[in-house]
């Protein structure tokens, strides 16, 4: 069935004009029956589309129970992975080795949040959700300095993968850089009853703490996290929708001037949205809320319709249809302040001023109501809604300007080829400070995120996939960007060990000390940590799990061609050892 452009507009407008409502909660990431347990991500499909199995799962509610779970696994030489309530990590970090492995869930280990006002710290069980933690801290008259933009994460999970907001100020935009203490449960010998708790404090145990801050779950099970907090404050936000002219010269000053600023770049539309986001005193008038449009609830039928439309545009190779939808998306975001609400209900104009806890993160589609079972998060896999890739690259600051210029060159050849990115959220540009964490960013950096269509079938090529993958490879190979540990296709991790240099070896030293039997490692986490390719299978190159090294036979009905003019050849990057294409025109 083919959709006209007018139907495209009609469906999209219906989607975006529906008021925010509470929705069906996401399904749990682990489901068990008599044959064992299946582990899924929140998106329903892992990068390799293969099922992840485990023998059983345990749900500790206290640190003592957590120790008993680790001790049991250690005594019986079982492989273990920690899972959370949310499971929004894209790589298979939570997938254990072998179907006889054991899962430890922190979803019920979430009862303790302790604030120490004199020390300006808060300590929480690792299963506490980000929203619960923020609300408790704000109610006590304090604020957490940073957080990821998406609140559907636990405190233990979000620091394990390096989650972040945007800031070059203070401790910076990465949550792990606000960590001042961690309690970790690790395997032990029989004299220590097979498990022990190590308690790490900033300034006393930095060698271990710098490894545990971003651990990918391979060092043990995080029990408690202690964060620095601040006296409560508000934020004032204004979005400036304008031309992307001179973006490459503006971004650095923007990051320095605005404490929480970011930039959303819509390259096909030649538009940049500058977020002017600064701290305000708590006594300034304003009860604003950040309810980001992409994280609001959507009617399930509309989510299905939007996915069907996108599949139709892909099948018909309709660049113009995608560009029309991108225009509509951008216009609506401008009209509604991208989900900002001055009084918690409506957007009435800038600036939007609100408490840090109501501005720093969002995710209203997470929360359920017995009255509404017809709405959900738009990507909920139960309802065949949005299905996409996410590329997130962390650039050394001096190299980002040239990346922008290369993307502009790619765009200027044929702008409509980038409309597929702008349908989602364009290219989000954020700023994070240099970190002492061994697997964190070692210097002040710029982070980009962009989403794009993923096909239902691994063998189905995507419209303009050569352009998307060129941007991905320019970031990671040409400019040496590091991958975000909780996002990306597997190709983004190739060569990652070399990018971290001596800090990578320091991390491995701690890993070998805390988990010498590699109880918490798996072939899946090793592929990410060490940047290894996995097994080859049909569609693996299209899915970004291997690099293309030679041409092969492709089903004739699904063949795709690499455009020599619009691909890397014109950007002087066609000779990358990771991209050896045979040009087909």
C-alpha positions as CSV (number, residue, x, y, z in Angstrom):
1,X,0.0,0.0,0.0
2,X,1.3,3.4,-0.9
3,X,0.7,6.5,1.2
4,X,0.5,9.9,-0.4
5,X,2.3,12.9,1.0
6,X,-1.0,14.4,2.2
7,X,-1.7,11.2,4.2
8,X,1.8,11.5,5.6
9,X,1.0,15.0,6.9
10,X,-2.4,13.9,8.2
11,X,-1.1,11.0,10.2
12,X,1.8,13.0,11.6
13,X,-0.4,15.9,12.5
14,X,-2.9,13.6,14.3
15,X,0.0,12.2,16.2
16,X,1.5,15.4,17.4
17,X,-1.8,17.2,18.3
18,X,-2.9,14.6,20.9
19,X,-2.5,15.8,24.5
20,X,0.0,14.1,26.7
21,X,-1.6,11.2,28.7
22,X,-0.3,8.5,31.0
23,X,0.2,5.2,29.2
24,X,0.7,1.5,29.2
25,X,4.0,0.9,31.1
26,X,6.8,-0.8,29.2
27,X,7.0,-4.6,29.4
28,X,9.6,-6.0,31.9
29,X,12.9,-6.9,30.2
30,X,13.0,-10.4,31.6
31,X,10.2,-13.0,31.0
32,X,10.5,-16.5,32.4
33,X,8.7,-19.8,32.0
34,X,9.4,-23.4,32.8
35,X,12.1,-23.5,30.1
36,X,14.1,-20.6,31.5
37,X,14.3,-16.8,31.0
38,X,14.5,-14.5,28.0
39,X,16.2,-11.1,28.3
40,X,15.1,-8.3,25.9
41,X,15.9,-4.7,25.6
42,X,13.2,-2.0,25.8
43,X,13.2,-1.9,22.0
44,X,12.4,-5.7,21.7
45,X,15.2,-6.6,19.4
46,X,19.0,-6.8,20.0
47,X,21.4,-5.5,17.5
48,X,22.0,-9.0,16.1
49,X,18.3,-9.9,16.3
50,X,19.2,-13.0,18.3
51,X,17.4,-14.2,21.5
52,X,19.2,-13.8,24.8
53,X,18.6,-16.7,27.3
54,X,19.3,-17.4,31.0
55,X,18.4,-20.2,33.3
56,X,16.8,-18.2,36.1
57,X,16.6,-14.8,37.8
58,X,16.6,-13.6,41.3
59,X,15.2,-10.3,42.7
60,X,17.1,-9.2,45.8
61,X,15.6,-6.4,47.9
62,X,18.5,-5.7,50.3
63,X,22.3,-5.6,50.1
64,X,22.4,-8.8,52.1
65,X,20.2,-10.6,49.6
66,X,22.3,-9.2,46.8
67,X,25.4,-10.7,48.4
68,X,23.8,-14.1,48.8
69,X,22.9,-14.1,45.1
70,X,26.5,-13.3,44.0
71,X,27.8,-15.8,46.5
72,X,25.6,-18.6,45.2
73,X,26.7,-17.9,41.6
74,X,30.4,-17.7,42.7
75,X,30.3,-20.9,44.6
76,X,28.6,-22.8,41.7
77,X,30.8,-21.2,39.0
78,X,27.8,-19.6,37.2
79,X,28.0,-16.8,34.7
80,X,26.0,-13.7,35.9
81,X,24.5,-10.6,34.4
82,X,22.8,-7.8,36.2
83,X,19.5,-6.5,34.7
84,X,17.4,-3.5,35.7
85,X,13.8,-2.5,35.6
86,X,14.1,-0.6,32.3
87,X,16.8,-2.2,30.0
88,X,17.2,0.8,27.6
89,X,20.8,-0.2,26.8
90,X,21.1,-1.0,23.1
91,X,24.2,-3.3,23.0
92,X,23.8,-6.8,24.6
93,X,25.7,-5.9,27.8
94,X,22.9,-7.6,29.8
95,X,23.1,-10.8,27.9
96,X,24.9,-13.6,29.8
97,X,27.0,-16.4,28.3
98,X,25.1,-19.6,27.9
99,X,21.5,-20.5,28.7
100,X,22.6,-21.9,32.1
101,X,23.6,-18.4,33.4
102,X,22.0,-16.5,36.2
103,X,20.4,-13.1,36.2
104,X,20.3,-10.7,39.1
105,X,17.6,-8.0,38.8
106,X,17.8,-4.7,40.7
107,X,14.2,-3.8,39.9
108,X,13.1,-4.5,43.5
109,X,16.3,-3.3,45.2
110,X,15.1,0.3,45.3
111,X,13.9,1.2,48.8
112,X,16.8,3.3,50.2
113,X,17.5,7.0,49.4
114,X,19.5,8.7,52.1
115,X,20.4,12.4,51.9
116,X,23.2,13.9,53.9
117,X,22.6,17.7,53.9
118,X,25.8,18.7,55.6
119,X,27.9,16.7,53.1
120,X,25.7,17.6,50.1
121,X,25.4,13.9,49.1
122,X,22.6,11.4,48.4
123,X,23.1,7.6,48.6
124,X,20.6,5.3,46.8
125,X,20.1,1.6,46.2
126,X,21.2,0.9,42.6
127,X,17.7,-0.1,41.5
128,X,16.2,3.3,42.4
129,X,14.8,5.0,39.3
130,X,16.2,8.3,38.2
131,X,12.8,10.0,38.6
132,X,12.4,8.6,42.2
133,X,15.8,9.9,43.1
134,X,15.3,13.3,41.6
135,X,11.9,13.8,43.3
136,X,13.3,12.8,46.7
137,X,16.2,15.1,46.4
138,X,14.1,18.0,45.2
139,X,11.6,17.5,48.1
140,X,14.5,17.9,50.5
141,X,15.5,21.3,49.0
142,X,18.3,20.1,46.8
143,X,19.0,19.3,43.2
144,X,21.1,16.8,41.3
145,X,23.5,18.7,39.0
146,X,23.0,16.6,35.8
147,X,21.2,13.6,34.4
148,X,20.5,12.0,31.1
149,X,17.6,13.4,29.1
150,X,15.6,10.2,29.3
151,X,14.5,9.3,32.8
152,X,13.6,5.6,32.2
153,X,16.8,4.4,33.9
154,X,18.0,3.2,37.3
155,X,20.8,4.9,39.1
156,X,23.1,1.9,38.9
157,X,22.3,1.3,35.2
158,X,22.8,4.8,34.1
159,X,26.3,5.3,35.5
160,X,27.4,1.8,34.3
161,X,27.2,3.0,30.6
162,X,28.3,6.6,31.0
163,X,24.9,8.3,30.7
164,X,25.0,12.1,30.5
165,X,23.2,15.4,30.0
166,X,24.9,18.5,28.7
167,X,27.3,20.7,30.5
168,X,31.0,21.8,30.6
169,X,30.4,23.6,33.9
170,X,31.2,22.3,37.5
171,X,31.5,18.5,37.5
172,X,30.2,18.4,34.0
173,X,27.3,16.7,32.2
174,X,28.2,13.1,32.8
175,X,26.4,11.6,35.8
176,X,29.4,9.3,36.7
177,X,31.5,12.5,37.3
178,X,29.0,13.4,40.1
179,X,29.6,10.1,41.8
180,X,31.5,10.3,45.1
181,X,31.1,6.8,46.3
182,X,30.0,3.3,45.2
183,X,29.3,0.0,47.0
184,X,30.0,-3.0,44.8
185,X,29.3,-6.7,45.4
186,X,32.0,-8.8,43.9
187,X,33.0,-12.6,44.0
188,X,35.2,-13.8,46.8
189,X,36.9,-17.0,47.9
190,X,35.4,-19.5,50.3
191,X,36.9,-17.9,53.4
192,X,34.9,-14.8,52.6
193,X,31.7,-16.8,51.9
194,X,32.1,-16.4,48.1
195,X,31.0,-12.7,48.0
196,X,31.9,-9.4,49.6
197,X,31.0,-5.7,49.5
198,X,33.6,-3.2,48.7
199,X,32.8,0.4,49.6
200,X,34.7,3.0,47.5
201,X,35.0,6.7,48.3
202,X,36.3,9.6,46.2
203,X,39.7,10.7,47.4
204,X,40.4,7.5,49.2
205,X,39.9,4.7,46.6
206,X,40.2,6.6,43.3
207,X,42.0,3.8,41.5
208,X,39.1,1.4,41.9
209,X,36.4,4.1,41.9
210,X,37.6,5.4,38.5
211,X,37.0,1.9,37.1
212,X,33.7,1.2,38.8
213,X,32.1,4.6,37.8
214,X,31.7,3.3,34.2
215,X,31.9,-0.5,34.5
216,X,29.5,-1.9,31.8
217,X,28.4,-4.4,34.5
218,X,31.6,-6.5,34.1
219,X,33.2,-5.8,37.5
220,X,30.4,-6.9,39.9
221,X,26.9,-5.8,40.9
222,X,26.5,-2.1,42.0
223,X,24.8,-2.1,45.3
224,X,24.7,1.6,46.2
225,X,25.6,4.9,44.5
226,X,26.5,8.1,46.3
227,X,26.1,11.3,44.3
228,X,27.0,14.9,45.0
229,X,24.0,17.3,45.2
230,X,23.5,21.0,45.3
231,X,21.2,23.5,46.9
232,X,18.0,23.6,44.9
233,X,18.0,25.8,41.8
234,X,15.8,26.5,38.7
235,X,16.6,26.7,35.0
236,X,15.5,29.1,32.3
237,X,15.2,27.7,28.8
238,X,14.7,29.4,25.4
239,X,15.0,27.6,22.0
240,X,16.2,29.6,19.1
241,X,15.2,28.0,15.8
242,X,17.6,29.6,13.2
243,X,19.9,28.9,10.3
244,X,22.8,26.5,10.6
245,X,25.2,29.0,8.9
246,X,28.4,29.1,10.9
247,X,27.4,26.3,13.2
248,X,30.9,25.1,13.1
249,X,32.1,28.4,14.5
250,X,29.3,28.9,17.0
251,X,29.1,25.5,18.8
252,X,32.1,26.0,21.1
253,X,31.0,29.4,22.4
254,X,27.5,28.2,22.9
255,X,28.7,25.3,25.1
256,X,30.8,27.6,27.2
257,X,28.2,30.4,27.5
258,X,25.1,28.3,28.5
259,X,25.6,26.0,31.5
260,X,23.1,23.4,30.2
261,X,23.0,24.4,26.6
262,X,22.8,22.0,23.6
263,X,22.1,22.3,19.9
264,X,19.8,20.3,17.7
265,X,20.9,20.3,14.1
266,X,18.5,19.4,11.2
267,X,21.0,19.3,8.3
268,X,18.6,18.6,5.5
269,X,16.5,21.6,6.6
270,X,19.7,23.8,7.1
271,X,18.3,24.6,10.6
272,X,20.0,24.7,14.0
273,X,18.1,24.9,17.2
274,X,20.2,26.5,20.0
275,X,19.1,25.8,23.5
276,X,19.8,28.8,25.7
277,X,19.6,27.0,29.1
278,X,21.0,28.7,32.2
279,X,20.7,28.4,36.0
280,X,18.2,30.6,37.9
281,X,17.6,31.2,41.6
282,X,15.0,29.1,43.2
283,X,12.9,32.1,44.1
284,X,12.4,33.2,40.5
285,X,8.8,32.8,39.4
286,X,8.1,29.8,37.2
287,X,6.7,26.3,37.3
288,X,7.8,25.0,33.9
289,X,8.2,21.4,32.9
290,X,10.2,19.7,30.2
291,X,8.0,17.0,28.6
292,X,10.0,16.3,25.5
293,X,7.8,15.4,22.6
294,X,9.7,12.2,21.7
295,X,9.1,10.8,25.2
296,X,5.4,11.6,25.4
297,X,2.7,8.9,25.2
298,X,1.3,8.2,21.8
299,X,-1.9,6.4,20.9
300,X,-0.9,2.8,19.9
301,X,-2.8,3.0,16.6
302,X,-1.0,6.2,15.6
303,X,2.4,4.7,16.5
304,X,1.5,1.8,14.2
305,X,0.4,4.2,11.5
306,X,3.5,6.2,11.6
307,X,5.7,3.1,11.3
308,X,3.6,1.9,8.4
309,X,4.0,5.2,6.7
310,X,7.8,5.2,7.2
311,X,8.0,1.7,5.8
312,X,6.0,2.8,2.8
313,X,8.3,5.7,2.1
314,X,11.2,3.4,2.4
315,X,9.7,0.9,0.0
316,X,8.8,3.6,-2.6
317,X,12.2,5.3,-2.1
318,X,10.3,8.6,-1.5
319,X,12.9,11.2,-0.3
320,X,10.3,13.9,-0.9
321,X,7.9,12.2,1.4
322,X,10.5,12.0,4.2
323,X,11.3,15.6,3.7
324,X,7.7,16.7,3.9
325,X,7.4,14.8,7.2
326,X,10.7,16.4,8.4
327,X,9.3,19.8,7.7
328,X,6.1,19.0,9.6
329,X,8.1,17.6,12.5
330,X,10.3,20.7,12.8
331,X,7.3,23.1,12.5
332,X,5.4,21.4,15.3
333,X,8.4,21.4,17.6
334,X,8.9,25.1,17.0
335,X,5.2,25.7,17.7
336,X,5.1,23.8,21.0
337,X,8.6,24.6,22.4
338,X,9.6,20.9,21.8
339,X,7.5,19.8,24.8
340,X,8.3,22.6,27.2
341,X,5.3,23.7,29.3
342,X,5.3,27.0,31.2
343,X,2.7,25.8,33.8
344,X,3.0,22.1,33.5
345,X,0.2,22.0,30.9
346,X,0.8,24.3,28.0
347,X,3.6,26.1,26.2
348,X,2.8,29.8,26.1
349,X,6.2,31.3,25.3
350,X,9.8,31.8,26.3
351,X,11.6,31.6,28.6
352,X,10.3,28.5,30.3
353,X,11.5,28.5,33.9
354,X,11.2,25.6,36.3
355,X,12.8,23.6,39.0
356,X,15.9,21.6,38.0
357,X,14.1,18.3,38.7
358,X,11.3,19.2,36.3
359,X,13.6,20.4,33.5
360,X,16.6,18.1,33.5
361,X,15.0,14.9,32.3
362,X,11.7,13.6,31.0
363,X,9.8,10.4,30.0
364,X,6.0,10.7,30.6
365,X,5.3,7.7,28.5
366,X,6.7,5.5,31.2
367,X,3.9,5.9,33.6
368,X,0.7,3.8,33.6
369,X,-3.0,4.6,34.3
370,X,-5.7,2.0,34.5
371,X,-7.9,4.4,32.5
372,X,-5.7,4.5,29.4
373,X,-4.6,1.2,27.8
374,X,-4.6,2.6,24.3
375,X,-1.4,4.7,24.6
376,X,2.3,3.8,25.1
377,X,5.9,4.9,24.4
378,X,6.1,5.2,20.6
379,X,8.8,2.5,20.3
380,X,7.1,-0.2,22.4
381,X,7.8,-3.4,20.6
382,X,4.5,-5.0,21.5
383,X,2.7,-2.6,19.2
384,X,5.0,-2.4,16.1
385,X,5.7,1.3,16.5
386,X,9.0,3.1,15.8
387,X,12.0,0.9,15.2
388,X,15.4,2.6,14.7
389,X,19.1,2.7,15.1
390,X,20.8,5.2,17.3
391,X,24.4,6.4,16.7
392,X,26.1,8.3,19.6
393,X,29.7,9.5,19.1
394,X,31.9,11.4,21.6
395,X,34.3,13.7,19.8
396,X,37.5,15.3,21.1
397,X,36.7,19.0,21.1
398,X,39.4,20.1,18.6
399,X,38.1,17.6,15.9
400,X,34.4,18.4,16.0
401,X,34.5,21.5,13.8
402,X,35.8,19.5,10.8
403,X,33.2,16.9,11.3
404,X,30.4,19.5,11.0
405,X,32.0,20.8,7.8
406,X,32.2,17.2,6.3
407,X,28.5,16.6,7.1
408,X,27.7,19.9,5.4
409,X,29.6,18.8,2.3
410,X,27.6,15.6,2.3
411,X,24.4,17.5,2.8
412,X,25.1,20.0,0.1
413,X,25.5,17.3,-2.5
414,X,21.8,16.4,-2.1
415,X,20.1,17.7,1.0
416,X,17.0,15.4,0.8
417,X,19.2,12.4,1.5
418,X,19.4,13.5,5.1
419,X,15.6,13.9,5.7
420,X,15.5,10.5,7.2
421,X,17.5,11.7,10.2
422,X,15.5,14.9,10.5
423,X,12.2,12.9,10.8
424,X,13.5,11.8,14.2
425,X,15.4,14.4,16.1
426,X,18.1,15.6,13.7
427,X,21.6,15.6,15.2
428,X,21.6,16.4,18.9
429,X,24.8,18.1,20.0
430,X,25.7,18.0,23.7
431,X,28.7,19.0,25.8
432,X,30.5,16.9,28.5
433,X,33.5,17.6,30.6
434,X,36.7,15.6,30.7
435,X,36.4,12.6,33.2
436,X,38.7,10.7,35.5
437,X,36.7,7.5,34.8
438,X,38.8,5.0,32.9
439,X,36.0,4.3,30.4
440,X,34.8,7.9,30.4
441,X,35.9,10.7,28.1
442,X,39.4,11.8,28.9
443,X,39.0,15.4,27.8
444,X,36.3,18.0,27.3
445,X,34.1,16.6,24.5
446,X,31.2,17.1,22.2
447,X,28.6,14.3,21.8
448,X,26.3,13.8,18.9
449,X,23.2,11.5,18.8
450,X,21.1,10.7,15.7
451,X,18.4,8.2,15.0
452,X,17.4,6.6,11.8
453,X,15.1,4.0,10.3
454,X,15.7,0.3,11.0
455,X,14.1,-2.3,8.7
456,X,11.9,-5.1,10.1
457,X,14.1,-7.6,8.1
458,X,17.9,-7.6,8.5
459,X,18.3,-8.2,4.7
460,X,16.3,-5.1,3.7
461,X,18.5,-2.2,2.7
462,X,17.5,1.3,3.9
463,X,16.8,4.3,1.8
464,X,20.1,6.4,1.8
465,X,21.8,4.1,4.2
466,X,25.1,4.9,2.5
467,X,24.8,8.5,3.8
468,X,23.9,7.5,7.4
469,X,26.7,5.0,7.5
470,X,29.2,7.5,6.0
471,X,28.4,9.8,8.9
472,X,28.8,7.0,11.4
473,X,32.2,5.9,9.9
474,X,33.4,9.5,9.6
475,X,32.7,10.0,13.3
476,X,34.3,6.8,14.6
477,X,37.1,6.2,12.0
478,X,38.1,9.5,10.5
479,X,37.7,11.7,13.6
480,X,38.4,9.1,16.3
481,X,35.2,9.6,18.2
482,X,34.5,7.2,21.1
483,X,31.2,5.4,21.2
484,X,28.6,5.8,23.9
485,X,28.8,2.5,25.8
486,X,25.0,2.2,26.0
487,X,24.1,3.0,22.4
488,X,25.3,2.4,18.9
489,X,25.5,-0.4,16.4
490,X,28.4,-2.8,17.0
491,X,30.5,-1.2,14.2
492,X,30.9,1.9,16.4
493,X,32.9,-0.1,18.9
494,X,35.6,-1.4,16.5
495,X,39.0,-0.3,17.6
496,X,37.6,1.2,20.9
497,X,40.5,-0.2,23.0
498,X,43.0,1.9,21.2
499,X,40.9,5.1,21.7
500,X,41.2,4.8,25.5
501,X,44.9,4.2,25.6
502,X,46.5,3.6,29.0
503,X,43.1,4.0,30.8
504,X,41.8,0.9,29.1
505,X,44.7,-1.1,30.6
506,X,43.9,0.4,34.0
507,X,40.3,-0.7,33.7
508,X,41.4,-4.2,32.8
509,X,43.7,-4.4,35.7
510,X,40.8,-3.6,38.1
511,X,38.6,-6.0,36.2
512,X,41.1,-8.9,36.7
513,X,41.4,-8.0,40.3
514,X,37.7,-7.8,41.1
515,X,36.4,-10.6,38.9
516,X,39.4,-12.9,38.1
517,X,37.1,-15.8,37.0
518,X,35.2,-13.4,34.6
519,X,31.9,-14.3,36.2
520,X,30.3,-11.1,35.0
521,X,31.7,-11.2,31.5
522,X,30.1,-12.7,28.4
523,X,31.0,-13.0,24.7
524,X,28.5,-10.2,24.1
525,X,30.0,-7.7,26.6
526,X,33.5,-8.7,25.5
527,X,32.6,-7.8,21.9
528,X,31.7,-4.3,23.0
529,X,34.4,-3.8,25.5
530,X,37.2,-5.0,23.3
531,X,35.6,-3.8,20.0
532,X,35.5,-7.3,18.4
533,X,33.5,-8.4,15.5
534,X,31.0,-11.2,16.1
535,X,29.9,-14.1,13.9
536,X,29.1,-13.4,10.3
537,X,25.5,-14.0,9.2
538,X,23.1,-12.8,6.5
539,X,22.4,-9.1,6.9
540,X,25.3,-8.5,9.4
541,X,26.9,-5.8,7.3
542,X,23.5,-4.0,6.8
543,X,22.9,-4.2,10.5
544,X,26.3,-2.7,11.4
545,X,27.6,-5.7,13.3
546,X,30.6,-6.2,11.0
547,X,32.7,-4.1,8.6
548,X,32.4,-4.7,4.8
549,X,35.6,-6.3,3.6
550,X,34.5,-7.8,0.3
551,X,31.5,-7.9,-1.9
552,X,29.1,-10.8,-1.7
553,X,26.0,-12.3,-3.2
554,X,22.8,-10.4,-2.2
555,X,19.2,-11.5,-3.0
556,X,18.4,-9.7,-6.2
557,X,15.2,-8.2,-5.0
558,X,17.0,-6.5,-2.1
559,X,20.2,-5.3,-3.7
560,X,21.3,-1.8,-2.9
561,X,23.8,0.3,-4.7
562,X,26.5,2.5,-3.2
563,X,26.5,5.9,-4.9
564,X,30.1,6.8,-5.7
565,X,29.4,10.5,-6.1
566,X,27.5,10.9,-2.9
567,X,29.5,8.6,-0.8
568,X,32.9,8.9,0.8
569,X,34.9,9.2,-2.4
570,X,34.1,12.9,-2.6
571,X,35.1,13.4,1.0
572,X,38.5,11.8,0.7
573,X,37.6,9.0,3.0
574,X,36.9,6.1,0.6
575,X,40.2,4.4,1.4
576,X,39.4,3.7,5.0
577,X,40.5,0.1,5.9
578,X,37.1,-0.4,7.4
579,X,35.2,0.5,4.2
580,X,36.3,-1.4,1.2
581,X,33.4,-1.1,-1.3
582,X,33.3,-2.1,-4.9
583,X,31.7,1.0,-6.5
584,X,28.6,-0.1,-8.4
585,X,28.2,2.9,-10.8
